[in-house]
């Protein structure tokens, strides 16, 4: 299943099963069957059709939404080897930890709110009638060292735009990890029909502003005194790039 794909179900139980799994990230198949009160034969049939159509996948008796968003890409520099790939449900805690470490100085308010949201939710990736949420991660070994996140509400008037956050743990900066993450995120946005990607950062986050400007982003507006960080009022810089 791709994020650009319109969700279509020709049976109400099939839709209920998908929505139950999608909203929880990963569920035990038998538990889902019992909670949804679908007879075992019907449940097996509907799951088989959802798997056939690319909506669900099953591993070790666990169901999760199936997302086909590209392969892992390996990068090697003189000092660092890393992989950038689509995030998986099991990356949730690593992503939350990375975002919070990057945002702990109060310099990335939007990303901090993203960490709170996914830590509260059971599902990392979302694609439904209300919203779409995608993550790619940078990993060294099996550890998440960076992320790029895109969020888009399923509203016709905003269907051409997506919000992006991106960050890398401080000790892994300077090796192109952030640039490759940003490139992967923008490629995904373009391939899924988005025309504009945006994000906002405090004006005190000069590194982030310079990074985005270096990749062709422009400042669209500045909201004065929008944040209060450590007792000081700070402007919000609203930036965007056309795809």
N, C-alpha and C positions, 0 to 999 in steps of 0.2 A: 504494500500500500504506500502510495506517495501522498505528500501533503497537498499537492495540487488536485488530487482526486476527490470528486464529489462522492460522499458516502451514500450508497443506495442499498436498501434492504427490501427483499420481496416477502419477508415474513416477520411479524411483530416479535416473535420469540428470538429470532436471529438478531434483530436490532437490540433487544433487551440484553442479550448475552454480550454483544459487542460493547454496549455502553457500560455494562457492569465491569467488564475487564478493563476497558480503556480508562475509566475513572480511577482505577485502583493500581494500575501499573502492572501488577502480576498477581494472579489468584490461583488457588488450588482448584482444579477442574471440578472435583467432586463437591467441594464447598460451594462453588458457584452454582452448580446444578441444584443443590439442596436449597440455597437461599432464594434462587429464582423460581423454585417450584416447577421445574420443567421435568417431565418424565424422562427416565434415563435413555430410552431409545431415541426420543425426539431431541434430547440434548446432544447426544453423540452425532446425530445427523446434522444438526444446525452447526455444531463446531466444525464438522468435516467440511461443510460448505463454506464457512467463514475462512477456514484454512486454505481451501482450494482457491478462493477469490482473493487471497492475500491480505485479509483483514486481521487474522489471528495467527499466532504460532504457538507451539506447545513444546516445552522442555521439561522432562522429568515430572510429568503430571501437572505442570504449572502453565497456565495460559497467560499470554500477554499480547498486546496489540503489535502487529507486524509492520515495521516501517522499512521501506526500501530506499535508503537515502545515501547510497554510495559506499565505497570500500574504504578501508584504512589506507593511509598514505604515510610512508616512512621517510624521514628526513635525517640526514647526517651532516654535522658540522665538525670542525676540528675538535671541539670540546664537548659536544652533546649529540646524542641520538634520541629522537623522539618520534612519536606516532600521532597523527591526527585522524580521528575516526568519528563516526556517528556515536553519540552517547547511548548507553544501555541503562536499563532500570537499575542495575546494580552499581552504577556510577553515582547514584544520587548523593550518598553521604560524602563522597570525595569531591563532588562539585560544590556542595554546600560548604564544605570546609575550605576549599580554594577561594570561593567568592568571599567568604567572611574574612579570610586572612588578607585578601587584597583590599577589602573595604573597611578594615578595622580602624583606619585612621580617619574615617568620616569623609573620604575623598571620592566615594563612588556610591551615592545614595540610592540610585536606581538599582544597581547590582545588589546592594544590601537587601532591598525589598524583594528582589527575585529569590535570594537565598531563603528569606523568611517564607515566601509563598511555597516554594517546592519542598521545604522542610515540613511545612504543614500539610501539603497534599500527599497523597499516597503514590501518585503517578508523576514520573519525571517528564516524559514526552506526552503531549496531548494533541489530538486531532479529532474534533467533534463539530457539532453544529454551532457552537458558541465561540470557540477559540482554537488556535493552533500554537503549539510551543515546541520548538526544536532546539536541541543542544548538540554541539560537537565538542569533543574534548581533545586536549593534548596530553599524552601520557608518556612517562619515562618508566620503563618496566611496566608495572601494573598500576602505578600511582598517577592520579590526575594532578597535573601541574598547571593547567590552564583550560579555559573554556571560551566558547562563543555561543551566545543564546539569542534566539530570535522568537519574538512573540507577535502574533497578529490576531486581533479579534475578527470573527467572521461577520463583518458588517459591510454591506455593499459600498457604502460611501468611503470606507477605509480599506477596501480590499486590495488596493494597490500599494499599501504601506506596511512596513513591519518595524518593530522596535528591536534594537540590537544592544547587547552588552558583551564585552570581551575583556578578558584579563588573564594575567600570567603571574604565578608566584614569583616574588622578587628575585630569588636565587636562580631562576631559570630565564631571566630576561637578558636581552642582548644577543640572542642566538637565532632570532627570526621566528620564534614560536608565535608571538602575537600577530605578526604580519601574515603568517600562514593560516592562523585561525580566522583572522578577519577575512582573508581571501576566500577561505572555504565557506564561511557564513554568507558572504555576498554572492558567491556562485550559487549556493543553495537558494537564496532569495530570488535571484534572477531566473533560475530554472523553474521556480514555482510561481512565476508570474508577477512578482512584486516589482514595482517601478521605483520605489524610494524607500530607503532605510534611514532611520533616525535614532538618536539617543541624546540624553542630556547629562551634563556633568557639572559639578561646582566649578566656578571660575578659578578656585585655588588649585585645581588638579591640572596644572600646566603640562605635566607629562602626557596625560591622556589627550588633552587638546592638541598638543604638538604632534602626537602620534596619529591622530585622526586627520589633521591637516596635511600631514605628510603622505597620507593615502587618498588625498583628493576630497576629503570632507570639507564642508563649508559651514560657517555659523549662520543660522537662519534668524535667530533672535536671542536676546539676553533679557532674562527676568531679574530685575534688581531685588536684592535682599530676599531671595526666594527660600534659601536655607538658613538655618542658624546652627553653626558648628562650633562647639566649645564656647558658646556664649557670644559668638561673633556672627553678624549677618553676612551672607555670602551670595553672590549672584549665581544664577543658573544659566549655563551656556547651552543653547539648544542647537545641535548640529545634525547635518543630514548629508546624504550622498544620493545622487540620481544614478540608477542602474541602466 
